[in-house]
Amino acid sequence: MARAPLLQLSQISLTFGGNPLFDGLDLAVQQGDRIALVGRNGAGKSTLMKVMAGLVEADAGLRSIPPGVTVGYMEQDPDLAGFATLGAFAQSRLADEDYYKIPMLADGLKFNPDTPIATASGGERRRAALAKLMAEAPELMLLDEPTNHLDIQAIEWLEEELSTTRAAFVLISHDRAFLRKLTRQTLWVDRGMVRRRESGFDGFEEWRETIWAEEDEARHKLDRKIKAEAKWAVEGISARRKRNQGRVRALAELRAERAAQIRRQGTAMLEIESGQTSGKKVIEAINISLAFGARPIVKNFDLRVLRGDRVAFVGPNGVGKTSLLKLLLGQIAPDSGTVTLGTNLDIAVFDQARARLDGEASLWDNLVGDPLMAVSGASDQVMVRGRPKHVVAYLKDFLFDESQARAPVKSLSGGEKARLLLAKLMALPSNLLVLDEPTNDLDVETLDLLQDILSDYDGTVLLVSHDRDFIDRIATTTIALEGQGRATAFPGGWSDYARQRVVGFDTETFDNAAKKPAAPTSAPPPVKPKSKLTFTEAKRLETLPDLITKGEAELAKLSTLLEDPALFTRDPVKFGKTSEMVAKLQAALQALEEEWMALEEKAG
């Protein structure tokens, strides 16, 4: 007998701002489903997920969940009001015996449970919300952009956790590598319709293009039929008025059908114009070091960036990637060493803090009021790559409606803010692009277009990103910041770095400063791998001893409590719960020790 779905939506209709977002939607999530929820920015992905979570009530239709099934939702902006620390929020719905999960999850997601809510960053809050959801272990997890504000190591840790979970989940993410690895089904939200594909994200783009091509062919046939029927109506109706009113009505229905079809949203008109040609040498850093107090950012680092290079900076959150960027751009001075910028540089910066956007001002004022885009004597024009253009027309190039032009920037979604910042960035000629987390919140289509634009860009690109797929597509060199001031250059993108890191790539032999080909020699000896572990396994092996130590310390506390001979008589409920916690923790520790031993054996 087939099991009931974990969640079912039947005939859901929802209207926002006078426009129907969904109409008559039917959707089911089954046990074992791992669903990628994809679609353009503004298509309604997050709204649909909130309907699934029961946080948004549909205008019509039914949401049903079988008795006893739990559904957990991780939103993009979690509300932590009323809690003192991130840990207190994360464990707020847990039974006492499950508190041990939070330190382990916090270690993987890289946040401190003792951090006060008042001082926690947006990224830390989101990580605590994700830990809370994973600790509660619902049968169905609804995850809205869980990888935002996670570094690559934390993303890979999360991939491993989700790949082994028994729970079903629905996942919204812009990270294609993350989606490809984890998903088995795809839900595509497009113009009010939700299509389901019984395959994961890999292959989605080909499937989407096939559907669009079929739509175009059907629309073309409909247009031809309407044209033929309209010609008949003009030439032949007068002699057969009564007998052919049905055909006239059919023509009206065809026209109504054509008018009701919702045209696909186009792609943003991303276009970068290279400015003057820069010198061949763009940046040269010699033996630079920088520290903030006792925390080293970089030590004795050398780098030469040449015209046309695409350099990606990767590393854990807080390791100093943005600080190194500022150091290389001359915005901050090194403690020692020298940084020399090349000649004729026109620098354009996409900053992750969106500092160039005034949230209180309108989109119109953000563009017209930018001194770099202002047109003298014109309050409705912006200068776009040396030519004046009406501000609304330029906003439409980036998929903004005319009605949004006077809306405040703070009302925009994360993806819309990113598009607006790209609009400001791409209005100016440049030959050095600095992109600090440009991929956050952008949909797949815009990411594809941005990648194509950067591939054809004549200038130089410095990129900070946690999107492994995007780095692989763009970077020619990857600078890995690994903490304690260690920064190392590797040729290629993220996958190249991860592979070279595992096999013990000798970074001293990679002359990133000059990139000169090595002199011909006899066949070199093969590189002997230092480890048989994958990059993720090697990182896991590093963290397991600390996790085991923490678990043993917690087990010792609980065991001491059970040693009290009067506990069972005084408080049998507490005795029972403590005994259960000890059993669970012992099982968890045994699993961790077995994992550690297996990885140690594999590492040789």
C-alpha positions in Angstrom: 0.0 0.0 0.0 1.4 3.4 -1.1 2.2 5.8 1.7 0.6 9.2 2.0 2.7 12.1 0.8 4.5 14.0 3.6 2.9 17.2 2.2 0.2 17.8 -0.4 -1.0 21.1 -2.0 -4.3 20.8 -3.9 -5.7 23.5 -6.2 -3.7 26.3 -4.6 -4.4 29.8 -5.9 -2.6 32.9 -4.6 -2.6 36.5 -5.8 0.0 39.2 -5.0 -0.6 42.8 -5.9 -3.4 42.0 -8.3 -1.4 39.5 -10.3 -2.0 35.7 -9.9 1.2 34.0 -8.6 -0.3 30.5 -8.7 -3.7 29.2 -9.9 -4.9 25.7 -9.4 -1.5 24.4 -8.3 -1.3 20.7 -7.3 1.9 19.5 -5.7 3.0 16.6 -3.5 6.2 15.8 -1.6 6.9 12.1 -1.0 9.1 10.4 1.5 12.6 10.3 0.2 12.2 13.2 -2.1 15.2 15.6 -2.5 13.8 18.4 -4.5 15.5 21.4 -6.2 13.0 24.3 -6.3 14.3 26.6 -9.1 13.1 29.6 -11.1 13.8 33.2 -11.9 14.2 35.8 -9.2 10.7 37.0 -8.4 9.0 33.8 -9.9 7.6 32.9 -6.5 10.0 30.2 -5.2 10.2 31.6 -1.6 6.5 32.3 -1.5 5.7 28.8 -2.6 8.0 27.4 0.1 6.2 29.6 2.7 2.9 28.1 1.5 4.4 24.7 1.9 5.5 25.6 5.4 2.0 27.0 6.3 3.4 30.5 6.8 1.5 32.0 3.9 -2.2 31.2 3.5 -3.4 30.7 -0.1 -6.5 32.5 -1.4 -7.9 29.1 -2.3 -6.9 25.4 -2.1 -5.8 23.0 0.5 -2.6 22.2 2.3 -2.5 18.8 4.0 0.0 16.9 6.1 -0.6 13.5 7.6 -0.9 13.3 11.4 2.5 13.0 13.2 4.5 14.3 10.2 6.7 17.3 11.1 7.8 20.0 8.6 10.7 22.3 9.4 11.3 25.6 7.5 14.5 27.6 7.3 13.8 31.1 6.2 16.2 33.7 4.7 15.7 36.2 7.6 15.1 34.2 10.8 13.5 36.0 13.8 15.7 35.4 16.9 13.9 37.9 19.1 13.6 36.8 22.8 16.8 34.7 22.9 20.1 35.7 24.5 22.5 33.7 22.4 22.6 31.8 19.1 22.8 28.5 21.0 19.8 29.3 23.1 17.8 29.9 19.9 19.1 26.8 18.2 18.1 24.5 21.1 14.9 26.2 22.0 12.6 23.4 20.8 14.9 20.5 21.7 14.5 18.0 24.5 17.2 18.2 27.1 18.8 15.0 25.9 19.3 16.4 22.4 21.2 19.5 23.5 24.5 17.8 22.6 23.6 18.1 18.9 24.0 21.9 18.9 27.8 22.1 19.5 28.4 19.5 16.9 26.3 21.3 14.3 27.8 24.6 15.3 31.2 23.2 14.6 30.3 22.1 11.1 28.4 25.3 10.3 31.1 27.5 11.9 29.4 29.6 14.4 29.8 30.1 18.2 26.7 29.1 20.1 27.7 31.5 22.9 27.5 34.6 20.6 25.0 37.1 21.9 22.0 37.7 19.5 22.6 41.5 19.7 26.1 41.2 18.2 25.5 38.3 15.8 25.9 39.0 12.1 23.2 38.1 9.6 25.2 35.1 8.4 25.6 33.8 12.0 21.9 34.1 12.5 21.2 32.1 9.4 23.7 29.4 10.4 22.1 29.1 13.9 18.6 28.8 12.2 20.0 26.0 10.0 21.5 24.2 13.0 18.2 24.5 14.8 16.3 22.9 11.9 18.8 20.1 11.5 18.8 19.3 15.2 15.0 19.1 15.3 15.2 16.5 12.5 11.7 16.9 10.9 10.5 14.4 8.3 10.4 17.2 5.8 12.9 20.1 5.6 12.2 23.3 3.6 15.5 25.1 3.0 15.5 28.6 1.5 19.1 29.5 0.3 20.9 27.5 3.1 24.3 28.1 1.5 24.2 31.9 1.7 26.8 33.2 4.1 28.5 29.7 4.3 32.1 29.3 3.2 33.0 26.5 0.9 34.2 24.2 3.8 30.8 24.6 5.6 28.9 24.1 2.3 30.8 20.8 1.8 30.0 19.8 5.4 26.3 20.6 4.8 26.4 18.5 1.6 27.7 15.5 3.5 25.0 15.9 6.2 22.1 16.3 3.8 23.3 13.5 1.6 23.0 11.0 4.5 19.8 12.3 6.0 16.7 10.2 6.0 14.5 13.2 5.8 12.9 14.6 2.6 13.8 18.1 1.7 12.9 20.9 -0.7 15.9 23.2 -1.5 16.2 26.7 -3.0 19.8 27.6 -3.9 21.8 29.4 -6.5 24.7 27.0 -6.0 24.6 24.6 -8.9 27.3 22.3 -7.5 25.2 22.0 -4.3 22.0 21.3 -6.3 23.6 18.8 -8.6 25.0 16.7 -5.7 22.0 16.6 -3.5 18.8 16.6 -5.6 16.7 13.8 -7.1 13.7 15.8 -8.4 13.2 19.3 -9.7 10.3 21.7 -9.3 10.5 24.6 -11.8 8.4 27.7 -11.0 7.8 29.6 -14.3 5.1 32.2 -15.0 2.7 30.8 -12.4 3.2 27.2 -13.4 5.1 24.6 -11.4 6.5 21.7 -13.5 8.0 18.6 -11.9 10.8 16.6 -13.3 11.8 13.2 -11.8 15.5 14.0 -12.0 17.8 16.2 -10.0 19.1 19.6 -11.1 21.8 18.1 -13.4 20.2 18.4 -16.8 17.6 21.0 -15.7 18.9 23.6 -18.1 18.6 21.3 -21.1 15.1 20.3 -20.0 14.1 24.0 -19.6 15.4 24.9 -23.1 13.5 22.0 -24.6 10.2 23.2 -23.0 10.8 26.7 -24.1 11.5 25.6 -27.7 8.2 23.6 -27.7 6.4 26.6 -26.4 7.8 28.8 -29.1 6.8 26.3 -31.8 3.2 26.0 -30.4 2.9 29.8 -30.2 4.1 30.1 -33.8 1.5 27.6 -34.9 -1.2 29.5 -33.0 -0.2 32.8 -34.6 -0.4 31.3 -38.0 -3.8 29.9 -37.3 -5.1 33.2 -36.0 -3.7 34.9 -39.1 -5.5 32.5 -41.4 -8.8 32.7 -39.6 -8.6 36.5 -39.5 -8.1 36.6 -43.2 -11.1 34.4 -43.7 -13.2 36.6 -41.5 -12.4 39.7 -43.6 -12.9 38.1 -47.0 -15.7 35.6 -46.5 -17.9 36.4 -43.6 -20.2 38.9 -45.3 -21.9 36.2 -47.6 -22.3 33.6 -44.8 -22.9 35.7 -41.7 -25.5 33.5 -40.0 -24.0 30.2 -40.9 -20.4 31.0 -39.7 -20.9 32.8 -36.4 -19.4 29.7 -34.6 -16.1 30.2 -36.6 -16.1 33.8 -35.7 -16.5 32.9 -32.0 -13.7 30.3 -32.4 -11.4 33.1 -33.8 -12.2 35.2 -30.7 -11.3 32.3 -28.5 -8.0 31.8 -30.3 -7.1 35.5 -29.8 -8.1 35.3 -26.1 -5.9 32.2 -25.7 -3.0 34.0 -27.4 -3.5 37.1 -25.2 -3.6 35.0 -22.0 -0.2 33.5 -22.7 2.4 35.0 -20.4 5.5 35.9 -22.2 8.8 34.7 -20.7 10.8 37.2 -18.8 13.9 38.1 -20.8 17.4 38.0 -19.5 19.0 41.1 -18.0 20.9 43.2 -20.6 24.3 42.7 -18.9 27.0 44.3 -20.9 30.5 45.4 -19.8 32.6 47.8 -21.9 36.3 47.6 -21.3 37.8 51.0 -20.7 41.3 52.0 -21.8 43.8 49.2 -22.0 45.7 48.8 -18.7 49.4 48.1 -18.5 50.4 44.5 -18.8 51.2 44.4 -15.1 48.0 45.1 -13.1 49.1 44.4 -9.5 52.4 43.4 -8.0 52.7 42.4 -4.4 56.1 41.6 -2.9 56.6 40.0 0.4 53.4 41.6 1.9 52.2 40.9 5.4 49.1 42.2 7.3 47.7 41.5 10.7 44.8 42.9 12.7 46.1 42.8 16.3 47.1 39.2 17.0 45.2 37.9 14.0 47.4 37.5 10.9 45.7 38.0 7.5 48.6 37.3 5.2 52.4 36.7 5.8 55.2 37.2 3.3 52.9 36.8 0.3 53.9 37.5 -3.3 51.5 37.9 -6.2 51.7 39.3 -9.7 48.4 39.9 -11.6 48.7 40.4 -15.3 46.2 42.0 -17.7 43.4 39.5 -18.5 43.9 37.3 -15.4 40.9 36.0 -13.5 42.0 35.5 -9.9 39.6 33.9 -7.3 40.1 34.3 -3.6 38.7 31.4 -1.5 38.9 30.5 2.2 36.8 30.2 5.4 34.6 33.1 6.5 36.6 35.6 8.5 39.9 34.5 7.2 40.5 37.9 5.5 39.6 37.5 1.8 38.1 41.0 1.6 41.0 42.5 3.6 43.5 41.0 1.1 41.5 42.5 -1.8 41.7 45.9 -0.2 45.4 45.4 0.4 46.0 44.6 -3.2 43.9 47.5 -4.4 45.9 50.0 -2.2 42.9 50.8 0.0 44.8 49.7 3.1 48.6 49.6 3.6 50.5 46.4 4.4 52.4 46.1 7.7 55.4 45.2 5.5 56.2 44.6 1.9 55.0 46.6 -1.1 52.0 46.7 -3.4 52.3 48.4 -6.8 49.4 49.0 -9.0 49.8 49.1 -12.8 49.1 52.0 -15.1 45.8 53.2 -16.7 43.6 51.3 -14.3 39.8 51.9 -14.3 38.5 49.9 -11.3 34.9 48.9 -10.8 33.9 47.2 -7.5 30.9 45.0 -6.7 31.0 44.8 -2.9 29.1 42.2 -0.9 27.8 44.8 1.6 26.0 46.6 -1.3 27.5 49.8 0.1 26.9 51.7 -3.2 23.1 51.3 -2.7 21.1 53.7 -0.5 18.3 51.5 0.9 16.1 54.5 1.8 16.4 56.1 -1.7 14.5 54.9 -4.8 16.0 52.9 -7.6 15.7 56.1 -9.8 17.6 58.2 -7.3 20.2 55.6 -6.7 21.1 55.8 -10.4 20.5 59.4 -11.2 22.2 60.5 -7.9 25.4 58.5 -8.5 28.0 61.1 -9.4 29.7 58.6 -11.7 26.5 58.1 -13.7 25.0 61.6 -13.5 24.2 63.6 -16.7 24.7 67.3 -16.3 21.4 69.2 -16.3 19.2 66.0 -16.7 17.2 64.6 -13.8 15.9 61.6 -15.7 19.0 60.5 -17.6 22.0 58.3 -16.6 25.4 58.0 -18.4 25.8 54.5 -19.6 29.2 53.7 -21.0 29.6 57.2 -22.3 26.1 57.7 -23.7 23.0 59.2 -21.9 20.0 56.9 -21.4 16.7 57.4 -19.8 16.8 55.9 -16.3 13.6 53.8 -16.7 14.9 52.4 -20.0 18.1 51.4 -18.3 16.2 49.8 -15.3 14.2 47.8 -17.8 17.5 46.4 -19.2 18.0 44.9 -15.8 14.4 43.5 -15.6 12.9 46.1 -13.4 9.3 47.3 -14.1 8.6 51.0 -14.5 6.5 50.8 -11.3 9.6 49.8 -9.4 11.6 52.9 -10.4 10.2 55.1 -7.6 10.2 52.3 -5.0 12.8 52.3 -2.2 15.8 50.0 -2.7 15.1 48.4 0.7 11.9 46.9 -0.7 13.9 44.8 -3.2 14.7 41.1 -2.9 18.4 40.1 -2.5 18.5 39.1 -6.2 17.0 42.4 -7.3 19.6 44.4 -5.2 22.3 42.4 -6.8 21.0 43.2 -10.3 20.7 46.9 -9.4 24.3 46.9 -8.2 25.3 45.2 -11.5 23.5 48.0 -13.3 25.6 50.6 -11.6 28.8 48.6 -12.1 28.2 48.0 -15.8 27.4 51.6 -16.7 31.0 52.5 -16.3 33.9 51.5 -18.6 36.5 49.5 -16.6 39.6 47.4 -17.1 39.7 45.9 -13.5 36.6 44.3 -12.1 36.5 43.5 -8.4 33.7 41.1 -7.5 33.1 40.4 -3.8 30.5 37.7 -3.5 28.6 38.6 -6.8 26.7 35.3 -7.0 24.6 35.6 -3.8 20.9 35.7 -4.6 21.3 35.8 -8.4 19.2 33.2 -10.3 20.8 30.6 -12.6 20.0 32.5 -15.8 21.6 35.7 -14.6 24.6 33.8 -13.3 25.0 32.2 -16.8 24.9 35.6 -18.4 27.3 37.1 -16.0 29.7 34.2 -16.6 29.5 34.7 -20.4 30.1 38.5 -20.0 33.2 37.9 -17.8 34.5 35.3 -20.3 34.5 37.9 -23.1 35.7 40.8 -20.9 39.1 42.2 -22.0 40.1 43.4 -18.6 41.2 41.7 -15.4 38.9 40.1 -12.8 39.4 39.7 -9.0 36.7 37.5 -7.6 35.7 36.4 -4.0 33.0 33.7 -4.0 31.9 30.6 -2.3 30.2 29.3 -5.5 32.5 26.5 -6.6 30.8 26.1 -10.0 31.1 29.8 -10.7 34.8 29.8 -9.7 35.5 26.8 -11.9 33.9 28.6 -14.9 35.8 31.9 -14.4 39.1 31.6 -12.5 42.5 31.0 -14.1 44.2 31.3 -10.7 42.9 30.5 -7.2 44.4 32.1 -4.1 43.6 29.9 -1.0 43.6 31.7 2.4 43.8 28.9 5.0 44.3 30.9 8.2 47.3 31.9 10.3 48.4 34.2 7.5 48.9 31.4 4.9 47.9 32.4 1.4 48.8 30.1 -1.5 48.3 30.5 -5.3 47.1 27.5 -7.3 46.5 27.4 -11.1 42.9 26.9 -12.2 39.6 27.1 -10.4 38.2 25.5 -7.2 38.2 21.9 -8.5 41.8 22.3 -9.5 42.7 23.7 -6.1 40.9 21.0 -4.2 42.6 18.2 -6.3 46.0 19.8 -6.0 45.6 20.3 -2.3 44.8 16.7 -1.7 47.8 15.3 -3.7 50.2 17.7 -2.0 50.7 20.1 -4.8 54.1 21.8 -4.4 53.1 25.5 -4.5 56.7 26.6 -4.5 57.0 25.4 -8.1 54.0 27.4 -9.3 55.4 30.8 -10.2 52.1 32.7 -10.3 54.1 35.9 -10.5 55.4 35.3 -13.9 53.5 32.1 -15.1 56.5 31.2 -17.3 56.6 27.7 -18.8 59.1 25.4 -17.2 62.2 24.7 -19.1 62.2 21.3 -20.9 63.6 18.5 -18.8 63.6 14.8 -18.7 60.3 13.2 -17.6 59.7 14.3 -14.0 58.9 11.7 -11.3 55.2 11.3 -10.7 53.7 13.2 -7.8 53.2 10.9 -4.9 49.8 11.5 -3.2 50.2 12.4 0.4 46.8 11.1 1.2 44.1 8.9 -0.3 41.4 11.1 1.2 39.1 13.5 -0.6 39.4 17.2 0.4 36.1 16.9 2.4 37.3 13.7 4.1 40.7 15.3 5.0 38.9 18.2 6.6 36.5 15.9 8.4 39.5 13.9 9.8 40.9 17.2 11.2 37.7 18.0 13.0 36.8 14.6 14.4 39.2 14.6 17.4 37.8 17.8 18.7 34.2 16.6 18.3 35.1 13.3 20.1 36.8 15.3 22.9 33.7 17.5 23.4 31.4 14.5 23.4 33.6 12.7 26.0 33.5 15.8 28.2 29.7 15.9 28.0 29.5 12.2 28.7 31.7 12.5 31.8 29.3 15.2 33.2 26.3 13.0 32.6 28.0 10.0 34.1 28.9 11.9 37.2 25.2 12.9 37.5 24.1 9.2 37.3 26.6 8.2 40.0 24.4 9.9 42.6 22.7 6.9 44.2 19.7 8.9 45.4 18.9 10.4 42.0 16.5 7.6 40.9 14.5 7.9 44.2 14.6 11.7 44.3 13.8 12.4 40.6 13.0 9.3 38.5 12.1 11.4 35.5 15.4 13.2 35.4 17.2 9.9 36.0 15.4 8.4 33.0 16.2 11.3 30.7 19.8 11.4 31.8 20.1 7.7 31.1 18.7 8.1 27.6 21.1 11.0 26.9 24.0 8.9 28.0 22.9 6.1 25.7 22.5 8.4 22.8 25.8 10.2 23.4 27.6 6.9 23.7 26.2 5.8 20.4 27.1 9.1 18.8 30.7 8.8 20.2 31.0 5.3 18.9 29.9 6.4 15.4 32.4 9.3 15.5 35.3 7.0 16.7 34.5 4.4 14.0 34.4 7.2 11.3 37.8 8.5 12.6 39.3 5.1 12.5 38.1 4.4 9.0 39.4 7.8 7.7 42.8 7.2 9.5 43.0 3.8 7.8 42.1 5.2 4.4 44.7 8.0 4.9 47.3 5.3 5.5 
